[in-house]
Amino acid sequence: MTTTEYQVTGMSCGHCEKSVRDEVTQIAGVQGVDVSAQSGKLFVTSDQAIDEAVVLAAVDEAGYSAVRV
């Protein structure tokens, strides 16, 4: 298992967290998603290497922007 950290901008509430979580959990290989609007942190746990661009695209689809930390 590997965990990758991202910094997400634009989140302000639980609905924001849910939007990001819903998009990122659809990525093949993702085992867990921990996201906090308060800190802006997104942790993605996977059982295989996940293409960073795919995670960033999922966050973008949710309406936010992110960078890998």
C-alpha positions in Angstrom: 0.0 0.0 0.0 1.2 3.5 -0.8 -0.3 6.8 0.4 0.2 10.0 -1.6 -0.6 13.5 -0.2 -2.1 16.4 -2.2 -2.9 20.0 -1.3 -6.4 20.9 -2.5 -7.5 24.5 -2.8 -11.1 25.8 -2.7 -12.7 23.4 -0.3 -14.7 24.9 2.6 -17.1 22.4 3.9 -18.2 18.8 4.2 -19.9 18.8 0.9 -16.6 19.8 -0.7 -14.9 16.9 1.0 -17.6 14.5 -0.3 -17.3 15.8 -3.9 -13.6 15.2 -3.9 -13.9 11.8 -2.1 -16.6 10.6 -4.6 -14.5 11.5 -7.6 -11.2 10.1 -6.3 -12.6 6.8 -5.1 -13.7 6.0 -8.6 -10.1 5.7 -9.7 -9.0 2.1 -10.3 -6.6 0.9 -7.6 -7.6 3.5 -5.0 -8.2 1.8 -1.6 -8.8 4.8 0.6 -9.4 8.5 0.5 -8.9 10.9 3.5 -9.8 14.5 2.7 -10.1 17.5 5.0 -11.6 20.9 3.9 -10.1 22.5 7.1 -6.5 21.6 6.2 -7.0 21.2 2.5 -5.2 17.9 2.6 -6.1 14.9 0.5 -4.5 11.5 1.2 -4.9 8.8 -1.4 -4.1 5.2 -0.4 -3.7 2.7 -3.2 -2.5 -0.9 -3.8 -0.6 0.2 -7.0 1.0 3.2 -8.4 -1.7 5.8 -9.4 -0.9 8.3 -12.1 -0.8 11.7 -10.5 -2.5 13.3 -13.5 -5.5 11.0 -13.0 -5.9 12.1 -9.3 -5.5 15.8 -10.3 -8.1 15.3 -13.0 -10.6 13.8 -10.5 -10.1 16.7 -8.1 -10.6 19.1 -11.0 -13.8 17.2 -12.0 -15.0 17.8 -8.4 -14.5 21.5 -9.0 -11.2 22.1 -7.1 -7.5 22.2 -7.9 -4.7 20.2 -6.3 -1.0 19.8 -6.3 1.0 16.8 -5.1 2.9 17.5 -1.8 
